[in-house]
Amino acid sequence: MSQISFSDAEHAGKRKKTRREVFLAEMELVLPWKALLKVIEPHYPVTGRGRRP
């Protein structure tokens, strides 16, 4: 078992962000997720009531 050095640990945190990570980070800032979930929640199927979705 080998340990990583301080320079390896520092370099591991500085990797380039993928396009997907950049997109999802922007979406977190743009969309009001809590408000959107309140609108969707009444229509989302809940387990335990009737047939399975």
Secondary structure as GFF3:
##gff-version 3
##sequence-region A 1 53
A	DSSP	alpha_helix	6	12	.	.	.	ID=ss1
A	DSSP	alpha_helix	19	30	.	.	.	ID=ss2
A	DSSP	alpha_helix	33	40	.	.	.	ID=ss3
A	DSSP	three_ten_helix	41	43	.	.	.	ID=ss4
###
